[in-house]
Amino acid sequence: MRIIEKVSEMQQQADAWRQEGKRIVFVPTMGYLHQGHLDLLRTARRLGDLTLMSIFVNPSQFGPGEDYQSYPRDLDRDIRLATEVGTDVTFVPLAEEVYPEGYQTHVEVTEVTRNLCGRSRPVFLRGVATVVTKLFHIVKPHAAVFGEKDFQQLVTIRRMVRDLNMDVDIVGHPIVRESDGLAMSSRNVYLNAEQRRIALRLNQSLQRARVLVDAGERRAEALLARVKDFLTGDDGVRIDYVQLCQPETLEDVSLIDGPTLLALAAWVGPARLIDNCVLRPPS
């Protein structure tokens, strides 16, 4: 495992690999790796010659009062885990390397960021688009792998890449779950045993929605009411949003007449958790 900290060194090395004909596949992370991250890295290994991961807790995607300072960090553990799955290089820049003094440029994707997390975390997706753009310019990958748990982030990155003619293939990876169905997240570490039990209601509510759609329910209003009732049936859940959207535009829908994203975000104790599924009515 090679560790690179400086932007200039990373750019020079990426240029050299490209000149050698190496295909670079990139997995951007904020660290504190879990099995979901490791699956992304395994997928990256299958897609190219060099697997490159970044670890950077991006300050520009955290709003006031959010958990930037307390976000879990363990670089030594991350390096060990990434090495075990065959990652070739980890880029670990300092914040001042990514955002030098006087920094004033941002990347904003407008329409697909208005809904869902864009409502409750107004700076989040602009911060994501900005840092991913910068990382693409630094790492110079041929392809990048993103998890589908952060569905709106994936849609935003795909839109940005198309709009700005970036020569990077964006690969979505299915949600990786614990054996009990909880979507893997670095923030799961915030949960105590009881909160973790309560958090299972997120995925359980998605499964209930699937059953309802399979049984013939097509009305978004009715489905959302049932999902919300199930989630709030436990006092430990505070809903941020539960919405049904068109998967590419992320616009709300009133009727499920094709593949439809069911996305939700909720607070369980100190952790804001997200989950989603695509509902597909029987043809």
HELIX and SHEET records of a PDB file:
HELIX    1   1 VAL A    7  GLN A   19  1                                  13    
HELIX    2   2 GLN A   35  LEU A   47  1                                  13    
HELIX    3   3 PRO A   59  GLN A   61  5                                   3    
HELIX    4   4 LEU A   75  GLU A   84  1                                  10    
HELIX    5   5 ALA A   95  VAL A   98  1                                   4    
HELIX    6   6 GLU A  111  THR A  113  5                                   3    
HELIX    7   7 CYS A  117  SER A  120  1                                   4    
HELIX    8   8 PHE A  124  VAL A  139  1                                  16    
HELIX    9   9 PHE A  151  ASP A  163  1                                  13    
HELIX   10  10 SER A  186  TYR A  190  5                                   5    
HELIX   11  11 ALA A  193  ASP A  214  1                                  22    
HELIX   12  12 ALA A  220  LEU A  231  1                                  12    
SHEET    1   A 6 ARG A   2  ILE A   4  0                                        
SHEET    2   A 6 VAL A  89  PHE A  91  1                                        
SHEET    3   A 6 LEU A  50  ILE A  55  1                                        
SHEET    4   A 6 ILE A  24  THR A  29  1                                        
SHEET    5   A 6 ALA A 143  GLY A 147  1                                        
SHEET    6   A 6 ASP A 169  HIS A 173  1                                        
SHEET    1   B 3 VAL A 237  CYS A 245  0                                        
SHEET    2   B 3 THR A 260  VAL A 268 -1                                        
SHEET    3   B 3 ALA A 271  LEU A 279 -1                                        
END                                                                             
